[in-house]
Amino acid sequence: MADTKLAKFIDTKKLDRRRILAVSRKLEGLRPEDRAIRLNKRRVRAAAKEGGDNVPKETRKPRSGRPVTSRALDAAVAGAPISGPTKTRLLRAINHLLELKKQDKVDLRALF
């Protein structure tokens, strides 16, 4: 295993990589309410294009719909460069697992 901060953190907290991937899929996956948010935003754009200004805007933000992949997790553990959104998704999944274990959440600088 590599000597990156993420690899050491996963070892010390005894987190399973498969569990990180599964939690990320659960957290980031699109749900019906996310699809409704996207539909409402599309309708607002179409109404604004036609000149309708009285349509209320959607203020909620949908999930990304893009979970962490095993390839991205392997790259992060190996120390290869990964994108910012991927780091955030990994952080979200790891914090969820730590919360389930009744441990304190970490910030992005503790992992990368």
C-alpha positions as CSV (number, residue, x, y, z in Angstrom):
1,M,0.0,0.0,0.0
2,A,1.2,3.5,-0.7
3,D,2.3,6.0,1.9
4,T,-0.2,8.7,1.1
5,K,-2.3,10.5,3.8
6,L,-5.4,8.8,2.5
7,A,-4.0,5.3,2.6
8,K,-2.7,5.8,6.1
9,F,-6.0,7.3,7.2
10,I,-8.0,4.3,5.8
11,D,-5.7,1.9,7.6
12,T,-5.8,3.7,10.9
13,K,-9.5,4.0,10.9
14,K,-10.0,0.5,9.6
15,L,-12.2,1.5,6.7
16,D,-13.0,-1.0,4.0
17,R,-12.6,0.3,0.4
18,R,-15.6,-1.7,-0.8
19,R,-17.7,0.0,1.9
20,I,-16.4,3.5,0.8
21,L,-17.5,2.7,-2.8
22,A,-20.9,1.4,-1.7
23,V,-21.6,4.4,0.6
24,S,-20.6,6.8,-2.2
25,R,-23.0,5.1,-4.6
26,K,-25.7,5.5,-2.0
27,L,-25.0,9.2,-1.2
28,E,-24.3,10.4,-4.7
29,G,-26.9,8.5,-6.7
30,L,-29.8,10.4,-8.3
31,R,-33.1,10.0,-6.6
32,P,-36.6,11.1,-7.8
33,E,-36.4,14.4,-6.0
34,D,-33.1,15.2,-7.7
35,R,-34.7,14.5,-11.1
36,A,-37.6,16.8,-10.2
37,I,-35.1,19.5,-9.3
38,R,-33.4,19.2,-12.7
39,L,-36.7,19.2,-14.5
40,N,-37.8,22.4,-12.7
41,K,-34.5,24.1,-13.6
42,R,-35.0,23.1,-17.2
43,R,-38.5,24.4,-17.2
44,V,-37.3,27.7,-15.7
45,R,-34.7,28.1,-18.4
46,A,-37.2,27.3,-21.1
47,A,-39.7,29.8,-19.6
48,A,-37.0,32.5,-19.4
49,K,-36.1,31.9,-23.0
50,E,-39.7,32.4,-24.1
51,G,-40.0,35.6,-22.0
52,G,-41.9,34.3,-18.9
53,D,-40.4,36.0,-15.9
54,N,-43.0,35.0,-13.3
55,V,-41.8,31.4,-13.0
56,P,-40.3,30.6,-9.6
57,K,-36.7,29.6,-9.6
58,E,-35.4,26.3,-8.1
59,T,-33.1,27.0,-5.2
60,R,-32.3,23.4,-4.1
61,K,-29.3,21.7,-5.5
62,P,-29.5,18.1,-6.8
63,R,-27.0,15.3,-6.1
64,S,-24.2,14.9,-8.6
65,G,-25.2,11.4,-9.7
66,R,-21.6,10.5,-10.0
67,P,-20.3,8.2,-7.2
68,V,-16.6,7.5,-6.5
69,T,-15.4,4.7,-8.8
70,S,-12.9,2.0,-7.8
71,R,-10.5,3.5,-10.3
72,A,-10.7,6.9,-8.7
73,L,-10.2,5.4,-5.2
74,D,-7.2,3.4,-6.3
75,A,-5.7,6.6,-7.9
76,A,-6.3,8.6,-4.7
77,V,-4.8,5.9,-2.5
78,A,-1.8,5.6,-4.8
79,G,-1.3,9.4,-4.7
80,A,-2.1,10.1,-8.3
81,P,-3.7,13.5,-9.0
82,I,-7.5,13.4,-8.9
83,S,-10.1,16.2,-9.4
84,G,-11.5,18.4,-6.7
85,P,-15.1,17.0,-7.0
86,T,-13.8,13.5,-6.7
87,K,-11.9,14.4,-3.5
88,T,-15.1,15.9,-2.1
89,R,-17.1,12.8,-2.9
90,L,-14.5,10.7,-1.2
91,L,-14.6,13.0,1.8
92,R,-18.3,12.8,2.0
93,A,-18.3,8.9,1.9
94,I,-15.5,8.7,4.5
95,N,-17.3,11.1,6.8
96,H,-20.5,9.1,6.5
97,L,-18.7,5.9,7.5
98,L,-17.0,7.7,10.4
99,E,-20.3,9.0,11.6
100,L,-21.7,5.5,11.5
101,K,-18.8,4.4,13.7
102,K,-19.5,7.3,16.1
103,Q,-16.2,9.0,15.3
104,D,-15.4,12.6,14.5
105,K,-15.6,13.9,11.0
106,V,-12.5,14.9,9.1
107,D,-11.7,17.7,6.7
108,L,-10.3,17.5,3.3
109,R,-6.7,18.5,4.4
110,A,-6.6,15.5,6.7
111,L,-7.0,13.1,3.7
112,F,-5.1,14.9,0.8
